[in-house]
């Protein structure tokens, strides 16, 4: 678009802002009936996370990731791509790894969900968490919780016979800092 264009970016933004402001001014305040109608779209549910039951009221479209982070304040599970491509949001559901950004919270009732916070026992880190520290398997930390959760599943599934096997079974978790050799070493270390 050129500067001479009839629709400049600034003109479009100003027009959009004016339209929103006019709509807000013209819209009457929400009535109690309207508020009740909004509340009826929520679903009462219970999530069992890290051995504890949590009662929630969420919209049916809320992902498990958002329920964990925004409703339960379990922010160890990271939001990476929000499309299931990076694995930063990996949690365990009944011991199996899933990407929590790809599942709805209402679909995960009556199961045991384990997040990175649930691996610690008192002051004692999980063996894989300790191995990540020993093997220097983290840098920025963005992918680390998902890598550890996927690694815990990889070990429990018995996919640690070789570095190649670990890489194959961890391929759904990306590390933008390229700590892959150290991650594999940490999983091998913890699997012993």
N, C-alpha and C positions, 0 to 999 in steps of 0.2 A: 504494500500500500504506500502511495506517495504522500508527501505533505499536502499536496493539492487535492487529495482525495476528498470526496464528499463526506465520507464517514471516517473521521479520524478516531483513533483509539480513545483519546481524551473526551471527545464529543459523545461517543458511545457510553463510556463510563459515567459521565455526568448525567446523561439521559436515564441510564439504568438506576442511578442513585436517586434521582428525582422521582422515578416511578415507584421505587420501594418506599420512599418517604411518604408519598401521597397515599399509597395503599395502607401504610401503618396508621396514618392520621385518620383515614376514612373508616378503618375497621374498628367496631366497638370492642370494648374489653371482653375477655372470655367470660361467659356465664358459668355458674356452677354446673349446669347441665352439660355444657361443652367440656368442662374439665373432667367430669365423670365419664363422659364418652371417651376421652383420651385415655383415662386410667383403665377402662375396660379392655383396651387393646393389650394391656400387660398380662403376662401369664405368671401365676404364682408357681414357684418351683423350688426344689431343693437340689443343690449340688453337693456331692460329697467330695471334698478337696482336702488332700493331705490328712485324711483320717477324721475330718470334722465335717458335720453337716452345716450348710449355709442356706438359709431361706432367702429367696430373692423374688422380686417382681420385675420381670424384664419383658420387653417386646419380643415377639417370636423371631424377629430378624436379627437379634443380638448374637454375635458369634461367641463361642466359648472364650476366645482370646479377650474380647472386650469385657465379658462378664468377669473374668479373672482379674484383669488389670483395673477396670474402671468401677466395678461394683464391689469386688472383694479386696481391692488394694494389694493384690499379689503381682507386683510389677517386675518380678524376676523373669517372667515369661515375656519375651520381647516381641514387639511388632516390627517386622522387617519390611517385607514386600507387600504384605496383606493379600497375597495371591497364591500362597502355598508353594512358592518357588525357592525360598531361601532356607526354610527350616528353623529360623530364629524362634518361632512360636511353638516348637515341639514340646509336647507334654505326654505323659503316659496315661492311658485310659485302660484300666484293668490290666496294667502291665505292658500294653502295646503302645507303641509310639504313634501319635497322630499330630497333624499340624492344626493347631487350635484356631487358626484364622479361617479354616475351611469347613468348620462344623458349627452348627448352631448350638447354643447353650441348652435349649429345650430338648435337644436330641441326646444329651449326655446326663440325664437323670438316671438314678439307680445304677450308677457305675462308680468305681473308685478312680478319681483323677489325682495324679501326682504331678506337682510342679517342682521347679528347682528348689523352692523353699521347703518342700516336703522331704528332701533327701537328707537334710541335716538331722542328726539325733542328739538333742541337747546342744552341747558345744562341739560335738564331733562331726566333722565333715564326712561325706560319703567317700569311699575309697577312690572313686573316679575324680571327685573334686580335688582330693589330695594329689592324685596323679597329675591332674592338669597343672597344678602349681609346681610340682617337682619337675615336670617335663617342659615347663614354660610353654604351655599349649594355648596361650591366649595373648592377645595384644589389646585391641580396642574394647573387647568384651561384648560387643553387640551380638555376636552369634554364640557366645560361650554357653549360656543356659540351654539353648536348643541343642548344641553339640553334646553337652553333658547328658541331657535327657535321652538323646538318640544313642549315645554311647552306652548308657546304662542298659537300654533295651538290646543293643547289639551284643553286649556281654551276656545278658540273661538268655538271649536267643541262641547263644553258642556260635556266633559268627566271628570268632577271634582266632581262628587257626593260622591265619597268615595276614601280613600287612595288606596284600591285595584283597583278601576277603573283607577285611575291615573297611578298606576304601570303598569297595562295592556297596556294602551295607550302610555306609555313612554318606553315600552319594547324594542324598536328598538334603543335606545340610551344607550350605555354602559358607566359606570364610573369606571375607574380602581382604583380610590381612595375609592370607596364604600361609596359615599356620598348619597346614595339612600334615606334614611329616611329624610335627610335635603332637598333634591330636591323635594320630595313629599310635605313636609311641606311648601316649598317656593311656589309651585304651588297652594296649598290650600290657602295660605295667599293672593296671588295675585288674586285668583279667587273670593275673597269676595267682 
